[in-house]
Every structure is written in C-alpha cells, then in structure tokens.
Amino acid sequence: MAPPIPRTANDDHADPAALWFARMNGGTTPSPQDEAGFRQWLDADASHIAAYRACQQA
C-alpha cells in the first residue's frame, strides 16, 4: 500500500489533486484503500473534481 497523501499547509485544491492524480495513475494498480480515499476526496467538495480534471488535461 502506498503511503498516505501528505497534508499541505495551504488550502489550494491543486496540490492534493496532483497527488491523487499521481497516486491513481502511477503505473501500479491502486489499492482498495487508495480507491476509497480518492472517492472520498472527490466527493468531499465539487471543486476537487474540477482540480482533478485539470490534472488530467495537463
């Protein structure tokens, strides 16, 4: 299992989105815990979805 996503000092959604993007697309199959954490993060705030999509388009 990958280490937990580190918390950042700022409240910008871009940094966590980039971390989740790397975790979910890093070349290994995400663990069920990672998948659940990712889904929880996405569902927590609508702006998380937009930030993650921005990472996908970069």
CYANA upper distance limits for C-alpha pairs under 8 A (distance plus 0.5 A):
  1 MET  CA     31 SER  CA      6.82
  2 ALA  CA     34 ASP  CA      8.37
  5 ILE  CA     16 PRO  CA      8.24
  5 ILE  CA     19 LEU  CA      7.44
  5 ILE  CA     20 TRP  CA      8.16
  7 ARG  CA     16 PRO  CA      8.44
  8 THR  CA     15 ASP  CA      8.25
  8 THR  CA     16 PRO  CA      8.45
 12 ASP  CA     16 PRO  CA      8.30
 13 HIS  CA     17 ALA  CA      6.61
 13 HIS  CA     47 SER  CA      7.90
 13 HIS  CA     48 HIS  CA      6.81
 13 HIS  CA     51 ALA  CA      6.80
 14 ALA  CA     18 ALA  CA      6.61
 14 ALA  CA     51 ALA  CA      6.10
 14 ALA  CA     52 TYR  CA      8.13
 15 ASP  CA     19 LEU  CA      6.81
 16 PRO  CA     20 TRP  CA      6.59
 17 ALA  CA     21 PHE  CA      6.51
 17 ALA  CA     48 HIS  CA      7.34
 17 ALA  CA     51 ALA  CA      6.26
 17 ALA  CA     52 TYR  CA      5.45
 17 ALA  CA     55 CYS  CA      7.49
 18 ALA  CA     22 ALA  CA      6.66
 18 ALA  CA     52 TYR  CA      7.53
 18 ALA  CA     55 CYS  CA      6.66
 19 LEU  CA     23 ARG  CA      6.62
 20 TRP  CA     24 MET  CA      6.46
 20 TRP  CA     38 PHE  CA      7.28
 20 TRP  CA     52 TYR  CA      8.31
 21 PHE  CA     25 ASN  CA      6.42
 21 PHE  CA     26 GLY  CA      8.45
 21 PHE  CA     52 TYR  CA      7.29
 21 PHE  CA     55 CYS  CA      7.28
 21 PHE  CA     56 GLN  CA      8.01
 22 ALA  CA     26 GLY  CA      5.74
 23 ARG  CA     30 PRO  CA      7.76
 24 MET  CA     29 THR  CA      8.13
 24 MET  CA     30 PRO  CA      6.44
 24 MET  CA     34 ASP  CA      8.38
 24 MET  CA     35 GLU  CA      8.37
 30 PRO  CA     34 ASP  CA      6.26
 30 PRO  CA     35 GLU  CA      6.77
 31 SER  CA     35 GLU  CA      6.74
 32 PRO  CA     36 ALA  CA      6.61
 33 GLN  CA     37 GLY  CA      6.56
 34 ASP  CA     38 PHE  CA      6.47
 35 GLU  CA     39 ARG  CA      6.64
 36 ALA  CA     40 GLN  CA      6.59
 37 GLY  CA     41 TRP  CA      6.60
 38 PHE  CA     42 LEU  CA      6.67
 39 ARG  CA     43 ASP  CA      6.60
 40 GLN  CA     44 ALA  CA      6.58
 41 TRP  CA     45 ASP  CA      7.91
 41 TRP  CA     48 HIS  CA      7.69
 42 LEU  CA     46 ALA  CA      7.70
 42 LEU  CA     48 HIS  CA      5.93
 42 LEU  CA     49 ILE  CA      6.24
 43 ASP  CA     48 HIS  CA      8.31
 44 ALA  CA     48 HIS  CA      8.07
 45 ASP  CA     49 ILE  CA      8.08
 46 ALA  CA     50 ALA  CA      7.55
 47 SER  CA     51 ALA  CA      6.69
 48 HIS  CA     52 TYR  CA      6.59
 49 ILE  CA     53 ARG  CA      6.65
 50 ALA  CA     54 ALA  CA      6.71
 51 ALA  CA     55 CYS  CA      7.05
 52 TYR  CA     56 GLN  CA      6.95
 53 ARG  CA     57 GLN  CA      6.86
 54 ALA  CA     58 ALA  CA      6.78
